[in-house]
Amino acid sequence: DPHRWLAETKWLCEEVKERESKEKKLRCYLLQSREQLKQFTQMKEAEHRSLFKQIETQEKLLEEAHREKR
């Protein structure tokens, strides 16, 4: 039946469009999530570097104070 075939074809086209739209949204969300994770990781690494520098500075000050005591 040509009418049934046409109706099923239209339905399949709509299904494909809907899935493509969902896939596009998910890809966009994935890219945003990756970028956020990358930024978060960079912030944490910078924070760790800063904390290590502070620790090194405190260690030097402590060593100097210890030397002065002697």
Predicted model as a PDB file, atoms N, CA, C, CB and O in Angstrom, pLDDT in the B-factor column:
MODEL        1                                                                  
ATOM      1  N   ASP A   1       0.859  -1.191   0.000  1.00 91.00           N  
ATOM      2  CA  ASP A   1       0.000   0.000   0.000  1.00 91.00           C  
ATOM      3  C   ASP A   1       0.895   1.240   0.000  1.00 91.00           C  
ATOM      4  CB  ASP A   1      -0.971   0.006   1.241  1.00 91.00           C  
ATOM      5  O   ASP A   1       1.667   1.433   0.939  1.00 91.00           O  
ATOM      6  N   PRO A   2       0.808   2.082  -1.029  1.00 93.00           N  
ATOM      7  CA  PRO A   2       1.678   3.276  -1.117  1.00 93.00           C  
ATOM      8  C   PRO A   2       1.440   4.280   0.009  1.00 93.00           C  
ATOM      9  CB  PRO A   2       1.466   3.971  -2.451  1.00 93.00           C  
ATOM     10  O   PRO A   2       2.381   4.928   0.466  1.00 93.00           O  
ATOM     11  N   HIS A   3       0.199   4.414   0.458  1.00 95.00           N  
ATOM     12  CA  HIS A   3      -0.097   5.371   1.531  1.00 95.00           C  
ATOM     13  C   HIS A   3       0.570   4.938   2.840  1.00 95.00           C  
ATOM     14  CB  HIS A   3      -1.626   5.505   1.728  1.00 95.00           C  
ATOM     15  O   HIS A   3       1.121   5.757   3.575  1.00 95.00           O  
ATOM     16  N   ARG A   4       0.508   3.660   3.106  1.00 95.00           N  
ATOM     17  CA  ARG A   4       1.135   3.135   4.331  1.00 95.00           C  
ATOM     18  C   ARG A   4       2.653   3.296   4.253  1.00 95.00           C  
ATOM     19  CB  ARG A   4       0.761   1.638   4.545  1.00 95.00           C  
ATOM     20  O   ARG A   4       3.306   3.690   5.219  1.00 95.00           O  
ATOM     21  N   TRP A   5       3.197   2.977   3.063  1.00 96.00           N  
ATOM     22  CA  TRP A   5       4.640   3.108   2.862  1.00 96.00           C  
ATOM     23  C   TRP A   5       5.077   4.561   3.071  1.00 96.00           C  
ATOM     24  CB  TRP A   5       5.037   2.623   1.447  1.00 96.00           C  
ATOM     25  O   TRP A   5       6.091   4.819   3.719  1.00 96.00           O  
ATOM     26  N   LEU A   6       4.319   5.499   2.526  1.00 96.00           N  
ATOM     27  CA  LEU A   6       4.617   6.926   2.671  1.00 96.00           C  
ATOM     28  C   LEU A   6       4.533   7.346   4.132  1.00 96.00           C  
ATOM     29  CB  LEU A   6       3.652   7.770   1.822  1.00 96.00           C  
ATOM     30  O   LEU A   6       5.395   8.079   4.616  1.00 96.00           O  
ATOM     31  N   ALA A   7       3.510   6.892   4.832  1.00 96.00           N  
ATOM     32  CA  ALA A   7       3.344   7.233   6.245  1.00 96.00           C  
ATOM     33  C   ALA A   7       4.509   6.684   7.061  1.00 96.00           C  
ATOM     34  CB  ALA A   7       2.007   6.686   6.783  1.00 96.00           C  
ATOM     35  O   ALA A   7       5.041   7.382   7.924  1.00 96.00           O  
ATOM     36  N   GLU A   8       4.907   5.447   6.800  1.00 97.00           N  
ATOM     37  CA  GLU A   8       6.031   4.860   7.532  1.00 97.00           C  
ATOM     38  C   GLU A   8       7.336   5.572   7.214  1.00 97.00           C  
ATOM     39  CB  GLU A   8       6.160   3.376   7.208  1.00 97.00           C  
ATOM     40  O   GLU A   8       8.177   5.758   8.092  1.00 97.00           O  
ATOM     41  N   THR A   9       7.504   5.970   5.961  1.00 97.00           N  
ATOM     42  CA  THR A   9       8.716   6.701   5.568  1.00 97.00           C  
ATOM     43  C   THR A   9       8.787   8.039   6.287  1.00 97.00           C  
ATOM     44  CB  THR A   9       8.752   6.917   4.041  1.00 97.00           C  
ATOM     45  O   THR A   9       9.845   8.424   6.786  1.00 97.00           O  
ATOM     46  N   LYS A  10       7.661   8.751   6.342  1.00 97.00           N  
ATOM     47  CA  LYS A  10       7.622  10.037   7.051  1.00 97.00           C  
ATOM     48  C   LYS A  10       7.930   9.838   8.531  1.00 97.00           C  
ATOM     49  CB  LYS A  10       6.242  10.714   6.880  1.00 97.00           C  
ATOM     50  O   LYS A  10       8.668  10.615   9.136  1.00 97.00           O  
ATOM     51  N   TRP A  11       7.354   8.785   9.100  1.00 97.00           N  
ATOM     52  CA  TRP A  11       7.574   8.503  10.521  1.00 97.00           C  
ATOM     53  C   TRP A  11       9.055   8.209  10.782  1.00 97.00           C  
ATOM     54  CB  TRP A  11       6.698   7.309  10.981  1.00 97.00           C  
ATOM     55  O   TRP A  11       9.627   8.683  11.763  1.00 97.00           O  
ATOM     56  N   LEU A  12       9.666   7.419   9.889  1.00 98.00           N  
ATOM     57  CA  LEU A  12      11.083   7.096  10.041  1.00 98.00           C  
ATOM     58  C   LEU A  12      11.950   8.347   9.921  1.00 98.00           C  
ATOM     59  CB  LEU A  12      11.508   6.060   8.996  1.00 98.00           C  
ATOM     60  O   LEU A  12      12.922   8.510  10.658  1.00 98.00           O  
ATOM     61  N   CYS A  13      11.595   9.221   8.995  1.00 98.00           N  
ATOM     62  CA  CYS A  13      12.337  10.474   8.836  1.00 98.00           C  
ATOM     63  C   CYS A  13      12.268  11.312  10.104  1.00 98.00           C  
ATOM     64  CB  CYS A  13      11.792  11.275   7.647  1.00 98.00           C  
ATOM     65  O   CYS A  13      13.272  11.883  10.530  1.00 98.00           O  
ATOM     66  N   GLU A  14      11.096  11.386  10.703  1.00 98.00           N  
ATOM     67  CA  GLU A  14      10.939  12.127  11.953  1.00 98.00           C  
ATOM     68  C   GLU A  14      11.767  11.503  13.078  1.00 98.00           C  
ATOM     69  CB  GLU A  14       9.462  12.181  12.355  1.00 98.00           C  
ATOM     70  O   GLU A  14      12.386  12.207  13.876  1.00 98.00           O  
ATOM     71  N   GLU A  15      11.765  10.175  13.126  1.00 98.00           N  
ATOM     72  CA  GLU A  15      12.562   9.462  14.136  1.00 98.00           C  
ATOM     73  C   GLU A  15      14.048   9.786  13.977  1.00 98.00           C  
ATOM     74  CB  GLU A  15      12.335   7.932  14.028  1.00 98.00           C  
ATOM     75  O   GLU A  15      14.748  10.043  14.956  1.00 98.00           O  
ATOM     76  N   VAL A  16      14.513   9.769  12.734  1.00 98.00           N  
ATOM     77  CA  VAL A  16      15.919  10.058  12.452  1.00 98.00           C  
ATOM     78  C   VAL A  16      16.252  11.491  12.857  1.00 98.00           C  
ATOM     79  CB  VAL A  16      16.235   9.833  10.955  1.00 98.00           C  
ATOM     80  O   VAL A  16      17.278  11.737  13.490  1.00 98.00           O  
ATOM     81  N   LYS A  17      15.389  12.432  12.494  1.00 98.00           N  
ATOM     82  CA  LYS A  17      15.619  13.837  12.860  1.00 98.00           C  
ATOM     83  C   LYS A  17      15.669  14.009  14.372  1.00 98.00           C  
ATOM     84  CB  LYS A  17      14.521  14.734  12.267  1.00 98.00           C  
ATOM     85  O   LYS A  17      16.519  14.730  14.894  1.00 98.00           O  
ATOM     86  N   GLU A  18      14.757  13.348  15.067  1.00 98.00           N  
ATOM     87  CA  GLU A  18      14.701  13.451  16.521  1.00 98.00           C  
ATOM     88  C   GLU A  18      15.972  12.876  17.157  1.00 98.00           C  
ATOM     89  CB  GLU A  18      13.457  12.723  17.061  1.00 98.00           C  
ATOM     90  O   GLU A  18      16.540  13.466  18.076  1.00 98.00           O  
ATOM     91  N   ARG A  19      16.402  11.726  16.659  1.00 98.00           N  
ATOM     92  CA  ARG A  19      17.626  11.114  17.195  1.00 98.00           C  
ATOM     93  C   ARG A  19      18.849  11.962  16.897  1.00 98.00           C  
ATOM     94  CB  ARG A  19      17.820   9.714  16.619  1.00 98.00           C  
ATOM     95  O   ARG A  19      19.733  12.099  17.743  1.00 98.00           O  
ATOM     96  N   GLU A  20      18.904  12.532  15.699  1.00 98.00           N  
ATOM     97  CA  GLU A  20      20.029  13.398  15.349  1.00 98.00           C  
ATOM     98  C   GLU A  20      20.057  14.633  16.248  1.00 98.00           C  
ATOM     99  CB  GLU A  20      19.947  13.818  13.867  1.00 98.00           C  
ATOM    100  O   GLU A  20      21.122  15.081  16.672  1.00 98.00           O  
ATOM    101  N   SER A  21      18.883  15.171  16.530  1.00 98.00           N  
ATOM    102  CA  SER A  21      18.792  16.335  17.415  1.00 98.00           C  
ATOM    103  C   SER A  21      19.267  15.982  18.824  1.00 98.00           C  
ATOM    104  CB  SER A  21      17.346  16.868  17.458  1.00 98.00           C  
ATOM    105  O   SER A  21      20.020  16.738  19.437  1.00 98.00           O  
ATOM    106  N   LYS A  22      18.827  14.839  19.331  1.00 98.00           N  
ATOM    107  CA  LYS A  22      19.263  14.399  20.665  1.00 98.00           C  
ATOM    108  C   LYS A  22      20.765  14.166  20.692  1.00 98.00           C  
ATOM    109  CB  LYS A  22      18.524  13.113  21.083  1.00 98.00           C  
ATOM    110  O   LYS A  22      21.443  14.548  21.646  1.00 98.00           O  
ATOM    111  N   GLU A  23      21.283  13.537  19.641  1.00 98.00           N  
ATOM    112  CA  GLU A  23      22.712  13.266  19.566  1.00 98.00           C  
ATOM    113  C   GLU A  23      23.512  14.576  19.550  1.00 98.00           C  
ATOM    114  CB  GLU A  23      23.032  12.426  18.315  1.00 98.00           C  
ATOM    115  O   GLU A  23      24.545  14.692  20.209  1.00 98.00           O  
ATOM    116  N   LYS A  24      23.023  15.544  18.797  1.00 98.00           N  
ATOM    117  CA  LYS A  24      23.701  16.843  18.711  1.00 98.00           C  
ATOM    118  C   LYS A  24      23.728  17.514  20.085  1.00 98.00           C  
ATOM    119  CB  LYS A  24      22.997  17.761  17.676  1.00 98.00           C  
ATOM    120  O   LYS A  24      24.755  18.059  20.490  1.00 98.00           O  
ATOM    121  N   LYS A  25      22.595  17.474  20.803  1.00 98.00           N  
ATOM    122  CA  LYS A  25      22.531  18.063  22.142  1.00 98.00           C  
ATOM    123  C   LYS A  25      23.487  17.356  23.101  1.00 98.00           C  
ATOM    124  CB  LYS A  25      21.097  17.998  22.685  1.00 98.00           C  
ATOM    125  O   LYS A  25      24.174  17.993  23.900  1.00 98.00           O  
ATOM    126  N   LEU A  26      23.517  16.022  23.004  1.00 98.00           N  
ATOM    127  CA  LEU A  26      24.404  15.259  23.883  1.00 98.00           C  
ATOM    128  C   LEU A  26      25.869  15.544  23.585  1.00 98.00           C  
ATOM    129  CB  LEU A  26      24.129  13.766  23.745  1.00 98.00           C  
ATOM    130  O   LEU A  26      26.682  15.657  24.502  1.00 98.00           O  
ATOM    131  N   ARG A  27      26.210  15.661  22.297  1.00 98.00           N  
ATOM    132  CA  ARG A  27      27.592  15.992  21.929  1.00 98.00           C  
ATOM    133  C   ARG A  27      27.985  17.370  22.468  1.00 98.00           C  
ATOM    134  CB  ARG A  27      27.766  15.953  20.395  1.00 98.00           C  
ATOM    135  O   ARG A  27      29.092  17.566  22.969  1.00 98.00           O  
ATOM    136  N   CYS A  28      27.071  18.299  22.355  1.00 98.00           N  
ATOM    137  CA  CYS A  28      27.320  19.648  22.864  1.00 98.00           C  
ATOM    138  C   CYS A  28      27.535  19.607  24.383  1.00 98.00           C  
ATOM    139  CB  CYS A  28      26.139  20.592  22.508  1.00 98.00           C  
ATOM    140  O   CYS A  28      28.465  20.218  24.909  1.00 98.00           O  
ATOM    141  N   TYR A  29      26.664  18.882  25.064  1.00 98.00           N  
ATOM    142  CA  TYR A  29      26.780  18.737  26.514  1.00 98.00           C  
ATOM    143  C   TYR A  29      28.102  18.071  26.884  1.00 98.00           C  
ATOM    144  CB  TYR A  29      25.600  17.924  27.070  1.00 98.00           C  
ATOM    145  O   TYR A  29      28.752  18.476  27.848  1.00 98.00           O  
ATOM    146  N   LEU A  30      28.501  17.053  26.125  1.00 98.00           N  
ATOM    147  CA  LEU A  30      29.759  16.363  26.375  1.00 98.00           C  
ATOM    148  C   LEU A  30      30.943  17.315  26.215  1.00 98.00           C  
ATOM    149  CB  LEU A  30      29.909  15.167  25.428  1.00 98.00           C  
ATOM    150  O   LEU A  30      31.855  17.321  27.042  1.00 98.00           O  
ATOM    151  N   LEU A  31      30.925  18.115  25.159  1.00 98.00           N  
ATOM    152  CA  LEU A  31      32.018  19.074  24.936  1.00 98.00           C  
ATOM    153  C   LEU A  31      32.087  20.099  26.067  1.00 98.00           C  
ATOM    154  CB  LEU A  31      31.835  19.794  23.584  1.00 98.00           C  
ATOM    155  O   LEU A  31      33.173  20.445  26.535  1.00 98.00           O  
ATOM    156  N   GLN A  32      30.925  20.580  26.502  1.00 98.00           N  
ATOM    157  CA  GLN A  32      30.900  21.534  27.610  1.00 98.00           C  
ATOM    158  C   GLN A  32      31.441  20.895  28.883  1.00 98.00           C  
ATOM    159  CB  GLN A  32      29.473  22.053  27.843  1.00 98.00           C  
ATOM    160  O   GLN A  32      32.209  21.515  29.619  1.00 98.00           O  
ATOM    161  N   SER A  33      31.039  19.658  29.138  1.00 98.00           N  
ATOM    162  CA  SER A  33      31.494  18.953  30.341  1.00 98.00           C  
ATOM    163  C   SER A  33      33.001  18.736  30.304  1.00 98.00           C  
ATOM    164  CB  SER A  33      30.771  17.604  30.483  1.00 98.00           C  
ATOM    165  O   SER A  33      33.685  18.905  31.313  1.00 98.00           O  
ATOM    166  N   ARG A  34      33.511  18.364  29.140  1.00 98.00           N  
ATOM    167  CA  ARG A  34      34.966  18.173  29.000  1.00 98.00           C  
ATOM    168  C   ARG A  34      35.707  19.475  29.265  1.00 98.00           C  
ATOM    169  CB  ARG A  34      35.315  17.645  27.591  1.00 98.00           C  
ATOM    170  O   ARG A  34      36.734  19.484  29.944  1.00 98.00           O  
ATOM    171  N   GLU A  35      35.187  20.568  28.730  1.00 98.00           N  
ATOM    172  CA  GLU A  35      35.831  21.871  28.919  1.00 98.00           C  
ATOM    173  C   GLU A  35      35.801  22.271  30.390  1.00 98.00           C  
ATOM    174  CB  GLU A  35      35.138  22.951  28.058  1.00 98.00           C  
ATOM    175  O   GLU A  35      36.793  22.775  30.917  1.00 98.00           O  
ATOM    176  N   GLN A  36      34.671  22.049  31.051  1.00 98.00           N  
ATOM    177  CA  GLN A  36      34.571  22.366  32.476  1.00 98.00           C  
ATOM    178  C   GLN A  36      35.551  21.523  33.286  1.00 98.00           C  
ATOM    179  CB  GLN A  36      33.137  22.141  32.979  1.00 98.00           C  
ATOM    180  O   GLN A  36      36.196  22.027  34.206  1.00 98.00           O  
ATOM    181  N   LEU A  37      35.659  20.257  32.948  1.00 98.00           N  
ATOM    182  CA  LEU A  37      36.588  19.369  33.651  1.00 98.00           C  
ATOM    183  C   LEU A  37      38.026  19.829  33.436  1.00 98.00           C  
ATOM    184  CB  LEU A  37      36.414  17.912  33.174  1.00 98.00           C  
ATOM    185  O   LEU A  37      38.834  19.827  34.365  1.00 98.00           O  
ATOM    186  N   LYS A  38      38.333  20.219  32.210  1.00 98.00           N  
ATOM    187  CA  LYS A  38      39.672  20.706  31.890  1.00 98.00           C  
ATOM    188  C   LYS A  38      39.996  21.961  32.708  1.00 98.00           C  
ATOM    189  CB  LYS A  38      39.791  21.002  30.378  1.00 98.00           C  
ATOM    190  O   LYS A  38      41.080  22.074  33.280  1.00 98.00           O  
ATOM    191  N   GLN A  39      39.049  22.898  32.757  1.00 98.00           N  
ATOM    192  CA  GLN A  39      39.251  24.123  33.525  1.00 98.00           C  
ATOM    193  C   GLN A  39      39.394  23.827  35.017  1.00 98.00           C  
ATOM    194  CB  GLN A  39      38.091  25.091  33.292  1.00 98.00           C  
ATOM    195  O   GLN A  39      40.246  24.408  35.690  1.00 98.00           O  
ATOM    196  N   PHE A  40      38.564  22.928  35.528  1.00 98.00           N  
ATOM    197  CA  PHE A  40      38.629  22.560  36.937  1.00 98.00           C  
ATOM    198  C   PHE A  40      39.983  21.930  37.254  1.00 98.00           C  
ATOM    199  CB  PHE A  40      37.484  21.590  37.298  1.00 98.00           C  
ATOM    200  O   PHE A  40      40.591  22.238  38.279  1.00 98.00           O  
ATOM    201  N   THR A  41      40.450  21.050  36.374  1.00 98.00           N  
ATOM    202  CA  THR A  41      41.739  20.396  36.574  1.00 98.00           C  
ATOM    203  C   THR A  41      42.865  21.420  36.576  1.00 98.00           C  
ATOM    204  CB  THR A  41      41.983  19.340  35.486  1.00 98.00           C  
ATOM    205  O   THR A  41      43.770  21.344  37.408  1.00 98.00           O  
ATOM    206  N   GLN A  42      42.819  22.373  35.658  1.00 98.00           N  
ATOM    207  CA  GLN A  42      43.850  23.417  35.594  1.00 98.00           C  
ATOM    208  C   GLN A  42      43.835  24.268  36.854  1.00 98.00           C  
ATOM    209  CB  GLN A  42      43.645  24.306  34.357  1.00 98.00           C  
ATOM    210  O   GLN A  42      44.890  24.632  37.375  1.00 98.00           O  
ATOM    211  N   MET A  43      42.639  24.587  37.346  1.00 98.00           N  
ATOM    212  CA  MET A  43      42.535  25.384  38.578  1.00 98.00           C  
ATOM    213  C   MET A  43      43.138  24.625  39.758  1.00 98.00           C  
ATOM    214  CB  MET A  43      41.057  25.744  38.874  1.00 98.00           C  
ATOM    215  O   MET A  43      43.871  25.200  40.562  1.00 98.00           O  
ATOM    216  N   LYS A  44      42.827  23.332  39.858  1.00 98.00           N  
ATOM    217  CA  LYS A  44      43.352  22.517  40.956  1.00 98.00           C  
ATOM    218  C   LYS A  44      44.865  22.392  40.867  1.00 98.00           C  
ATOM    219  CB  LYS A  44      42.710  21.127  40.947  1.00 98.00           C  
ATOM    220  O   LYS A  44      45.552  22.450  41.887  1.00 98.00           O  
ATOM    221  N   GLU A  45      45.387  22.222  39.666  1.00 98.00           N  
ATOM    222  CA  GLU A  45      46.843  22.130  39.492  1.00 98.00           C  
ATOM    223  C   GLU A  45      47.515  23.438  39.905  1.00 98.00           C  
ATOM    224  CB  GLU A  45      47.196  21.789  38.023  1.00 98.00           C  
ATOM    225  O   GLU A  45      48.555  23.428  40.564  1.00 98.00           O  
ATOM    226  N   ALA A  46      46.923  24.550  39.518  1.00 98.00           N  
ATOM    227  CA  ALA A  46      47.468  25.855  39.895  1.00 98.00           C  
ATOM    228  C   ALA A  46      47.413  26.027  41.416  1.00 98.00           C  
ATOM    229  CB  ALA A  46      46.689  26.999  39.190  1.00 98.00           C  
ATOM    230  O   ALA A  46      48.344  26.556  42.024  1.00 98.00           O  
ATOM    231  N   GLU A  47      46.322  25.577  42.015  1.00 98.00           N  
ATOM    232  CA  GLU A  47      46.190  25.663  43.467  1.00 98.00           C  
ATOM    233  C   GLU A  47      47.258  24.814  44.153  1.00 98.00           C  
ATOM    234  CB  GLU A  47      44.785  25.214  43.909  1.00 98.00           C  
ATOM    235  O   GLU A  47      47.849  25.242  45.145  1.00 98.00           O  
ATOM    236  N   HIS A  48      47.506  23.620  43.634  1.00 98.00           N  
ATOM    237  CA  HIS A  48      48.527  22.745  44.211  1.00 98.00           C  
ATOM    238  C   HIS A  48      49.917  23.366  44.086  1.00 98.00           C  
ATOM    239  CB  HIS A  48      48.502  21.371  43.527  1.00 98.00           C  
ATOM    240  O   HIS A  48      50.711  23.320  45.026  1.00 98.00           O  
ATOM    241  N   ARG A  49      50.204  23.947  42.921  1.00 98.00           N  
ATOM    242  CA  ARG A  49      51.511  24.602  42.745  1.00 98.00           C  
ATOM    243  C   ARG A  49      51.674  25.734  43.749  1.00 98.00           C  
ATOM    244  CB  ARG A  49      51.666  25.145  41.301  1.00 98.00           C  
ATOM    245  O   ARG A  49      52.739  25.900  44.344  1.00 98.00           O  
ATOM    246  N   SER A  50      50.622  26.501  43.930  1.00 98.00           N  
ATOM    247  CA  SER A  50      50.662  27.605  44.882  1.00 98.00           C  
ATOM    248  C   SER A  50      50.893  27.102  46.305  1.00 98.00           C  
ATOM    249  CB  SER A  50      49.367  28.410  44.813  1.00 98.00           C  
ATOM    250  O   SER A  50      51.688  27.673  47.052  1.00 98.00           O  
ATOM    251  N   LEU A  51      50.204  26.047  46.668  1.00 98.00           N  
ATOM    252  CA  LEU A  51      50.373  25.490  48.012  1.00 98.00           C  
ATOM    253  C   LEU A  51      51.780  24.935  48.208  1.00 98.00           C  
ATOM    254  CB  LEU A  51      49.336  24.392  48.269  1.00 98.00           C  
ATOM    255  O   LEU A  51      52.364  25.103  49.278  1.00 98.00           O  
ATOM    256  N   PHE A  52      52.333  24.273  47.187  1.00 98.00           N  
ATOM    257  CA  PHE A  52      53.700  23.769  47.296  1.00 98.00           C  
ATOM    258  C   PHE A  52      54.692  24.916  47.464  1.00 98.00           C  
ATOM    259  CB  PHE A  52      54.063  22.932  46.062  1.00 98.00           C  
ATOM    260  O   PHE A  52      55.637  24.810  48.245  1.00 98.00           O  
ATOM    261  N   LYS A  53      54.482  26.009  46.735  1.00 98.00           N  
ATOM    262  CA  LYS A  53      55.361  27.175  46.890  1.00 98.00           C  
ATOM    263  C   LYS A  53      55.265  27.733  48.304  1.00 98.00           C  
ATOM    264  CB  LYS A  53      55.003  28.268  45.863  1.00 98.00           C  
ATOM    265  O   LYS A  53      56.277  28.101  48.900  1.00 98.00           O  
ATOM    266  N   GLN A  54      54.055  27.795  48.837  1.00 98.00           N  
ATOM    267  CA  GLN A  54      53.877  28.280  50.215  1.00 98.00           C  
ATOM    268  C   GLN A  54      54.597  27.369  51.205  1.00 98.00           C  
ATOM    269  CB  GLN A  54      52.377  28.368  50.571  1.00 98.00           C  
ATOM    270  O   GLN A  54      55.221  27.846  52.153  1.00 98.00           O  
ATOM    271  N   ILE A  55      54.509  26.063  50.984  1.00 98.00           N  
ATOM    272  CA  ILE A  55      55.183  25.106  51.866  1.00 98.00           C  
ATOM    273  C   ILE A  55      56.699  25.305  51.791  1.00 98.00           C  
ATOM    274  CB  ILE A  55      54.806  23.647  51.485  1.00 98.00           C  
ATOM    275  O   ILE A  55      57.378  25.318  52.818  1.00 98.00           O  
ATOM    276  N   GLU A  56      57.217  25.457  50.591  1.00 98.00           N  
ATOM    277  CA  GLU A  56      58.652  25.673  50.423  1.00 98.00           C  
ATOM    278  C   GLU A  56      59.089  26.956  51.127  1.00 98.00           C  
ATOM    279  CB  GLU A  56      59.017  25.733  48.930  1.00 98.00           C  
ATOM    280  O   GLU A  56      60.130  26.982  51.783  1.00 98.00           O  
ATOM    281  N   THR A  57      58.302  28.009  50.992  1.00 98.00           N  
ATOM    282  CA  THR A  57      58.617  29.280  51.659  1.00 98.00           C  
ATOM    283  C   THR A  57      58.611  29.102  53.176  1.00 98.00           C  
ATOM    284  CB  THR A  57      57.608  30.379  51.245  1.00 98.00           C  
ATOM    285  O   THR A  57      59.509  29.586  53.864  1.00 98.00           O  
ATOM    286  N   GLN A  58      57.605  28.415  53.690  1.00 98.00           N  
ATOM    287  CA  GLN A  58      57.530  28.179  55.133  1.00 98.00           C  
ATOM    288  C   GLN A  58      58.711  27.333  55.610  1.00 98.00           C  
ATOM    289  CB  GLN A  58      56.203  27.487  55.494  1.00 98.00           C  
ATOM    290  O   GLN A  58      59.257  27.587  56.683  1.00 98.00           O  
ATOM    291  N   GLU A  59      59.108  26.333  54.824  1.00 98.00           N  
ATOM    292  CA  GLU A  59      60.247  25.503  55.198  1.00 98.00           C  
ATOM    293  C   GLU A  59      61.530  26.332  55.262  1.00 98.00           C  
ATOM    294  CB  GLU A  59      60.413  24.346  54.204  1.00 98.00           C  
ATOM    295  O   GLU A  59      62.335  26.173  56.180  1.00 98.00           O  
ATOM    296  N   LYS A  60      61.713  27.217  54.282  1.00 97.00           N  
ATOM    297  CA  LYS A  60      62.907  28.077  54.285  1.00 97.00           C  
ATOM    298  C   LYS A  60      62.908  28.988  55.503  1.00 97.00           C  
ATOM    299  CB  LYS A  60      62.975  28.920  52.996  1.00 97.00           C  
ATOM    300  O   LYS A  60      63.938  29.152  56.157  1.00 97.00           O  
ATOM    301  N   LEU A  61      61.767  29.576  55.808  1.00 97.00           N  
ATOM    302  CA  LEU A  61      61.679  30.452  56.982  1.00 97.00           C  
ATOM    303  C   LEU A  61      61.950  29.671  58.258  1.00 97.00           C  
ATOM    304  CB  LEU A  61      60.296  31.120  57.058  1.00 97.00           C  
ATOM    305  O   LEU A  61      62.614  30.169  59.167  1.00 97.00           O  
ATOM    306  N   LEU A  62      61.442  28.461  58.326  1.00 97.00           N  
ATOM    307  CA  LEU A  62      61.661  27.622  59.498  1.00 97.00           C  
ATOM    308  C   LEU A  62      63.132  27.261  59.635  1.00 97.00           C  
ATOM    309  CB  LEU A  62      60.811  26.352  59.416  1.00 97.00           C  
ATOM    310  O   LEU A  62      63.677  27.279  60.738  1.00 97.00           O  
ATOM    311  N   GLU A  63      63.782  26.932  58.512  1.00 96.00           N  
ATOM    312  CA  GLU A  63      65.213  26.623  58.536  1.00 96.00           C  
ATOM    313  C   GLU A  63      66.013  27.844  58.997  1.00 96.00           C  
ATOM    314  CB  GLU A  63      65.693  26.159  57.139  1.00 96.00           C  
ATOM    315  O   GLU A  63      66.934  27.713  59.803  1.00 96.00           O  
ATOM    316  N   GLU A  64      65.671  29.013  58.495  1.00 96.00           N  
ATOM    317  CA  GLU A  64      66.365  30.240  58.890  1.00 96.00           C  
ATOM    318  C   GLU A  64      66.178  30.500  60.381  1.00 96.00           C  
ATOM    319  CB  GLU A  64      65.854  31.442  58.070  1.00 96.00           C  
ATOM    320  O   GLU A  64      67.132  30.849  61.076  1.00 96.00           O  
ATOM    321  N   ALA A  65      64.966  30.333  60.865  1.00 96.00           N  
ATOM    322  CA  ALA A  65      64.706  30.541  62.282  1.00 96.00           C  
ATOM    323  C   ALA A  65      65.483  29.531  63.119  1.00 96.00           C  
ATOM    324  CB  ALA A  65      63.202  30.437  62.576  1.00 96.00           C  
ATOM    325  O   ALA A  65      65.998  29.868  64.185  1.00 96.00           O  
ATOM    326  N   HIS A  66      65.565  28.317  62.647  1.00 95.00           N  
ATOM    327  CA  HIS A  66      66.296  27.256  63.369  1.00 95.00           C  
ATOM    328  C   HIS A  66      67.785  27.574  63.404  1.00 95.00           C  
ATOM    329  CB  HIS A  66      66.061  25.870  62.702  1.00 95.00           C  
ATOM    330  O   HIS A  66      68.442  27.375  64.426  1.00 95.00           O  
ATOM    331  N   ARG A  67      68.319  28.070  62.285  1.00 92.00           N  
ATOM    332  CA  ARG A  67      69.758  28.445  62.232  1.00 92.00           C  
ATOM    333  C   ARG A  67      70.044  29.602  63.181  1.00 92.00           C  
ATOM    334  CB  ARG A  67      70.178  28.836  60.782  1.00 92.00           C  
ATOM    335  O   ARG A  67      71.062  29.611  63.873  1.00 92.00           O  
ATOM    336  N   GLU A  68      69.132  30.583  63.209  1.00 91.00           N  
ATOM    337  CA  GLU A  68      69.319  31.745  64.081  1.00 91.00           C  
ATOM    338  C   GLU A  68      69.311  31.360  65.552  1.00 91.00           C  
ATOM    339  CB  GLU A  68      68.237  32.778  63.817  1.00 91.00           C  
ATOM    340  O   GLU A  68      69.988  31.984  66.370  1.00 91.00           O  
ATOM    341  N   LYS A  69      68.534  30.319  65.887  1.00 88.00           N  
ATOM    342  CA  LYS A  69      68.480  29.858  67.277  1.00 88.00           C  
ATOM    343  C   LYS A  69      69.842  29.296  67.725  1.00 88.00           C  
ATOM    344  CB  LYS A  69      67.378  28.784  67.442  1.00 88.00           C  
ATOM    345  O   LYS A  69      70.237  29.420  68.884  1.00 88.00           O  
ATOM    346  N   ARG A  70      70.527  28.686  66.782  1.00 83.00           N  
ATOM    347  CA  ARG A  70      71.814  28.071  67.122  1.00 83.00           C  
ATOM    348  C   ARG A  70      72.844  29.128  67.275  1.00 83.00           C  
ATOM    349  CB  ARG A  70      72.252  27.062  66.071  1.00 83.00           C  
ATOM    350  O   ARG A  70      74.002  28.824  67.562  1.00 83.00           O  
TER     351      ARG A  70                                                      
ENDMDL                                                                          
END                                                                             
